[in-house]
Amino acid sequence: MTLTLRAPAARPSGRRTPRNDTFLLPAVTAAFVLAQLLLVRPGIGLGWDEAVYVSQVSGHAPAAFFSAPRARGISALVAPIATWSSSTALLRVYLAVLSGLGLYLALRVWRPLFPAKVLALGGALFASLWVTLFYGPQAMPNYWVAIGALSGVGWFLRAQADLAGRAPLWGLAASAALVALMRPVDAVWVSLPMFAALGVVRRWRHSGLLVVLATGLAVGAAEWVVEAYTGYGGLARRLHEGSLVQGGLRWNIAVDDQMRSQSGRVLCRPCTGGMPNPVLFLWWLALPALAAAGLAVAVRARRAAVTALPLVCAATAAFPYLFLIGYAAPRFLLPAYALIAIPVADGLLSLVRLPRRGTGRRIAGALAAVVLAGHLAVQGAVLHQLVGRATGSHGDWARTAAALHRAGVRPPCLLTGQKRSAPHIPIAFYAACSSADTRGNNTNTTTGALARTAGSTPVAVLTARTTPPPRYARGWPLVHLNGPVYAYVSPAARRTETAGSVRRGGPARTP
C-alpha cells in the first residue's frame, strides 16, 4: 500500500506570500473568541457536568461524585481560576480566550501542509458551529479532545515528512497527552488510524514515531489508569462501569439521534420525538459529500495522505457515538468536526474554483457565499435558543440554592433527591453543599449513612410536592423552594435556620 505525503507546492521565488494570508488564522481565531463572549454570555451559570468537573478543584464547593467515564483533565484546565474564584463570568472569559488560542495553535500545525486560505476556512467552519461556540467557553472536555486530535494528526503528518525534526515529535506527544488527559477512551479511537498507518504503510514504518505516540497517550492517561486501580477496582472494572453509565456499549445506530440533537438538544437521552426541520441538519448530511470532494482534490494533486488520514481519524472518533451508544449529545462529535473541517474547506474552495475563470467562477463564489451565510444564520439561531434555555435552567438552580440557604441548609450541608424531581448535583454545587445518591450512576452513599449525617448536618431531599419522603426523612418538614421544586429538610437544618435568625436579630422563619 502506498500513500503519498506531499505538501502543496512552494511558491516560486520572487513572489511573496500575500500579506493578508499572514493574518488569516489570527483573524479567524480572534473572531471565534469574540463570538463566544458576545453570544454565549459569560455570566451564564455552570451546567450539570461542568459543576461536577469544577467542583473537583473548587475553592468554595465540595467535590461531587466522579463517575467512571470522567477524566480530570478539564478540572486541571480550570484550576487556575476555580481554585480561588467562584465567578462564572471570569471562568467563561478564561476558557473562551484559551479555546481561541488552542484553535490557532492547532491550525498553525497544518500550515506546511495546506495553504492559509484552506486552513482559515476550515477553522471558520469549525468555529462557527453552534456546538463549538457553545462548548468552547465551557468546562467540558470535548472541545479540547477536538483541539488535541486536530493538532496531533497534523504533527503526525509533519513528522512523516521530517523524521529528523524534533518539533513534530514533541508536538505529537503533547497532543496525544492532551487528548488522553481529557478523555482516555476517545484518545484510543482517535489514534487507531495513526497506529494502523505505522504498521500498514511501508514507508511510514518508524519505530520512533510509534514510541512517541504511545508515550504521549500513556502520559496523558496515567492518572486515569492509576485512579482506576485506587478508586474503581481496576482498569477493567472502570471501563465496565463507564460502559454502564453510557447505557452499555453495544451495536446501536445513533445516527438519527444525532440528527435530532441538531436542533440544540445538548443531551438527547432518551432521544425520542420526530426529526427537526431539515434545514437544521442539512449541513450535517452534506459533510460526507464535501469531505469526499476534498479527498478527490487531494488524490488528484497527489497528496492523498494529508487529507485521508484526518478523515479516517474523524471516522474512528465518531464511530462509537454513532454506532455504539443509545443516545446522542452533539458535543461528542466535536473531534470529528475538527478533523473533517480542513478537508471540507479544501473541497469547498476547489468546487468554487472549478469553473476556469470569469462569470462562472464569480457565480460559483456567490452561490457558495449565500449557502455559507444561510448556514451561519441557522447555527446562530440554534445557539441563541440554546443559550436562552441554559440561562433559564441555570438561573432556576441558583434560585433553588438561595431558597435552601433561607431554609437553613447552609454549608456544611448535603443534598440528595431524585433526578426527575430536580437535579440535586448541580444545585448542591450552587449551594456549596455536598451531594449524595443511594442509587443510579452516581451512587456514593447509603440510606443509613444519610440518616446518620442528618443528625448533625443540614440535609435536604429535593422532591416534588406529591412525592412521599424516603424512610429516613419521615417527619421532616416539606419546604417549597422554587417553582415545582420542594425539599424535605432535616432537623439540623431547622436548628441552623433558627441560629441564623437569632444572630441576625430576627425571629426564626417557618416554611
N, C-alpha and C positions, 0 to 999 in steps of 0.2 A: 504494500500500500504506500502511495506516495502523495504527500501533500506539499504544496509549495508555499513557503512563508516568504512573502515579499512585500516590503513597504512600498507605498506609492513612489513613483519615480521622482528623483530630486529635480528641482527647477534648474534650468540652465544657468551657468554663471553669468553674472551681469544683470540678472533680473532679481530684484529684491522682493522679499515677502511683502505683500500689501500690508500697510500699517494697521488697517482695521482688523486683520487676522490676529494680530498680537493681542487685541483687546476682546476678541470674541468670547473666549472662555471666561475671563473675569466678569464680563458684562452679563453673561447668562447666569452665572452663579450669584452675582450681586442682585440681579432681578429675582432670583429664587428666594434669597434671604428676605428681600423687601416684601415679596408677595406673601411669605409666611407671616411676617409681622403685621401686615395690613389685613389679611384675610382670615387668619386663624385666631386672632385676638389673644395677645399674650396673657390676659387675665383669666382665660378660661380655666376652670378647675381641673384637677387631675382625674383621669378615668380610673376604672377598676384596676386594670393591670398596672397602670402607672403607679397607683397607690401602693401596690404590692412591691414593685421594684424600688420606688423611692423610700419606702418605709425601712428597707434594709440598711440604709445609711442615714436616715433622717435624724436630725438633732432634736425633733420635737414630738415624734410619734413612735410607739413601739413597732418592732418588725412584725409584719404579717406572715402568716404561714407561707412557706416557699415550696410549691408543689414540684414534683419530679421533673417535668419538662423544662422548667425555667432555668436560666443560667444567670450568673451575677455580673455579666459584662456591662449591661446597661446601668446597673446600680453603681458600678465603679465609674462609669462615664458621668453620672450626675452628682457624684460625691463632692466634687469641688464646690458645688452650690448648696446641695441638700443638707450637708453636714452642719451648716451654720445659718442657713436662711430657710424660712418656710414660705418665701414669696414665690408663688407660681409664675407670676409675670417675669421675674428675674430668671427663673429656670427656663421658661419658654424662649426668652431672648438669647440666653446662653446656647441652648440647643439649636435654635434657628441659625445663629452665626456659625456654630460648629458644623451643622449639616451643610451649609454653603461651602465652607472650607473643604469638607470631606468630598463633596461633589467635584469641586475644582481640581483637587489633587488626583482623584480617580480618573477624571477625563484627561488630565495632563499626562498621565501614564501612557495614553494611547497616541500622543502627538506624533511620535515617529512612524506610526502605523497608518494613520488616516489624516487627511487634510483638516485644518482647523474648522472649516465650514461644516464638514460632516460631524465633527465632534460637538460643535456648538449646537447644531440642530438636534443631534441625539440627546445632548444634555437638556435642551429646552423641552423636547418631547417628554422625557422622563420627569423633569422637574415640574411640568405643568399639569400632570395628572393629579386629580383631586386626592388620591390616596397618598401620593408623595408629599403634597403640600400639607396635608393633614397630619401625617406621621413624622415629617421632618423635625418639627419642634416638640415632639412628644417623647416622653421617657419610655420608649418601646424599642426593642432590638432589631426589628425587621428592616428598617431603613439602613442601619449600619451593616447588616448582613449584605444588603444590596451594594453598598459602597465597597465593602471588603471584597465581594465577589467580582465587581467590575474592575477594580484595581488589580486584584490577584490574577485574573485571566490576562490582563494587559501585560503585567510583569512577566508572566509565564511565556507569552509570545515574544517579548523582547529578550528574555533570557535565551530562547532558542536561536534568535538571530545574533546574539552576542554572548556566547558561552564563556568568554573570558572576562566579561564585565562583572563587577561586584554589586553594583546598584540594583540590577534586576533581581539578583538572588536575595538580597536583603529586603527588597520591596515585596517579592513573592512570599517570603517567610512572614513578614509583618502583616500582609493582607490575609494570609491563611490564619494567622493567630487571631486577628480581629474577628473574622467570621466565626471561628471556633469558640472564642470567648463569649460572643453574643448568643449563638445557638449552635452547639456542637453537632447536633444531628443534621441541621441544614448544611453545615460545613462539609460533611461527608457527601451529601448529594451534589453539592456544587463542584466538589473536587474530583468526583468519579471520572468525568471525561478527561481531565488532565492526567490522572494516573493511567487511564486506558491508553491515551496517546503516547505516553512514555514507554508503554510496553508493546504497542502495536505498530507505531510509525517508526520504521527502521532508523531514519536519520534523526529522529528525536530521542533516541535511547541515550539517556545521560544520567548515570547513577547519582551524580552530584545534585542534579535538579530534583531527582526523586527524594533524596535525603532532605533537601531544603524544604520541599513542600510538606513532607511528612513531619519534619521537626516543627514547622510553623503550626500545623494542626495540633500536634501533641502539646506544645507550649500553651496554646490558647485553650485547649480542653482540659488541661491538667487539673485545675481547681474543681471543675465539674466532676471529673472522674474520682478525685480524692474524696469529694463530698458524697459521691455515690456510695463509697465504702464506709464513710464515717456516719452518714445520716440516713441511708436508704437501704442498707443491707447488701450492697454490692452493685456493680455496674449493670449486670443482667436484670437485677430487681428494679433498679431505677428506670431502665429502658422499658421494662414491662409496665411499671406504674405510669410512666409517661404515655405509653400507648393507651392505657385505660382512661387517663384523663381526657384524651382526644377521642374517646368513644371506641377504642380498639382499632388499630391499623389493619386494614384488610382491603381487598379489592372493592372499591366503591366509587363509581363515576360521579364526581362532584363538579363537572364542567358546567352543568346547568345551574348548580348552586352559586358558582362564581358569577355567572351571568346575572342571576337575580340580585346578587350583592352589589352590582354596579350602580344601583340606584342610591347608594350611600349607606348601606347596612354594614356597619363595622363588624358585626358578628351575626352571621346568618345560621343560627342553631336553635331549633331546627329550621331548615331553610324551606319553608312552605310558602304557599301563595303562588299567584301567577307571575309570569315574566313582566318586567317593567317595560316601559316604552322602548321600542327597539333603538331609538336614537341614543339611548343611554349606553348601549353596549355594542353599537356598530363598530366603534374604534377597536374594541376588544377582538371582534371577529376578523377585522382587517389586518391585525398584527401578523398572523402566519403568512398571508399573501405578500405583505410588504417585506417580511423577513426573507421570503423566497426570492423576491426581486433583488434584495441586497446580496444574497448568495449568488444569484445568477451573474450579477455585475462583477462580483469578486472572482468567480470562476473564469469569466471572460478576460479579466485583467490578470489572470494567473497569480492570484493571491488568495486562494480559497481558504487557507488555514486561518488567516486573521479574521475571517467572517464566520467560518464554520465552527470554530471552537467556542466562541461566546454563544452561538445559537444552540449548540449541543449542551453547554453548561446551563443555559436558560431552561432547556427542556428538562434536564435532570433535576434542577432546582424546583421546577413547577410540578414535576410528576407526582410526588406524594400528596400535594394539596389539590391535585385534580383527579387523582385516581385511588387514593388510599384512605381518605377520611370522609366522614359522612356529613360534613358541614362546610361552610365557607367563611373566610374572613379575607377581604381584599388585600390586607397588608401582607398576607403570606406570599403573594406573588411579586412583591417589590423586587427581590433579587432577579427574578426572570425579566421583569420590565427593564431594569437597569442594563442587563446583559444584552437584551434584544434591541435596545434603543439605537446603538451605533449602526448595526446592520440595517435597521429600518430607515434611519436617516440617509444612509448611503443609497438604499433603494429608492427613496423618495426623490433625492436630488438627481439620480440617474433617470428616473421617469420624466422629471421636468426637462432634463437636457436631451431627452430622446429625439424631439424634433431638431433638425440640424441647426437652424437659426431662424431669425426673422419672426414673422407673425405667429407661426406655430409654437415657437418656444415661449413667446410672450403669453399666448393663450394658455399654454400648459402651466406657466408660472402663476398666472392669475387664478386659474382653477385650483391649483394647489393652495394658494393663499386663502381662497374662500373656504375650502374644506378645512384647513387648519384653524381659521377663525371660528368656524362653526364648532369644531372640536373643543377649542378653548372656552367657548360660551357654555357648552354642555358641562365641561369639567368645573367651571366656575359656579354654575347653578347648583350642581350636586354638592360642591364644597360649602356653599352658602347655607343650604338647608341642613347639612350635617353639623356645621358649627353651631347653628341655632339650636338644634336638638341637644347637642352635647352641653352647650351653655346652660340650657334649661334643666337638664337632669343633674348636672354637677352643682348647680345652684340649689336644687332641692336637697341634695346630700348635705350641703353646707348649712341650710336652714334646719334640717333634721338634727345635725350635730349641735347647733346652737340650742335647740329645744331640749336636747339631752342634758346639756350643761345646766339649763334652767331647772331641770327636774332633779338635779343633784348628781347626775352621772358625770363626774369630772375626774381628770387624771389623778391618781392611777385608777383606771376603770377597765371594764371588759364588756364587749358587745357580742351577742350571738343572735341567731334567728334563722329564718328560712328565706332562701333566695327569692322565692316568689312573693314574699311579703315586702322585703326591702333588702337592698344589697348591703349587708352589715359590714362587709370587709372594707369597702371604701369609706363608708360612713364612720367606721371606727378610726380610720386614718384622719378624717376631718376633725373628729372629736378628740384626737390624741389618746385614744383608748387601744387596748389590745383587742384582738378578735379571736373567736373560738368557734369551732364546729365539731359536732359529735358524729357527723356522718357526711358522706359525699367526698368529693375530690380534695377538700381542704380539711379533712378530719385531723384534729390535733389535740383533742381532749376527750373526756368522758363526762356523762351527766353527773356522776359522783364528784368529780373534780370541780365542776361548775358549782354544784351545791355548796361545797366547802369554801370555794372562793367567795361566793356571795355572802358568807357570814361576816367577812371583814372588808370586802372591796365592793364598790358600786358596780352592779351588774345589770344590764338591760337586755331583754329578749325582744328584738324587733318583730313585729307581727301585724296582722290585720285586726280590726276591731272584733270580728266574729270568730277569730281563731282562739280556742282554749289554750291556756298556758301549759307548758310541759310540767311533768310531775314535780320537779324540784322548785318550780316557780309558783305553785299553788298558794294563794293567799297574798301574792304580791299585787300591789295596785296597778291598774291599767292606766297608762298616761297617753294622751293624744299628743303627738309630736308635730307632724307636718303632713297636710293632705291626707292620704289614706293610711299613713304610717302611724302605728301605735307601738307602745312598748310596755312590757311587764318589768317593773323596776324593783330591784331588791331593797330590803330594809336598810342596808348600808348606804344606799343612795339617798334614802329619805333622811338618814342622820346627817349626811353630807350637806343636803339642801338646808336642813334646819340650822346647822352650824354656820353655813354661809350666810343665811338670813340674819342670824344673831350678830355676826361680825359686821354686816352692813348696817345693823341698827334697825332692821325692819322685821316684820312678822314672817313666820315660815309660810311658804306658799303651798297650796294643795293642788293636786292635778285637776 
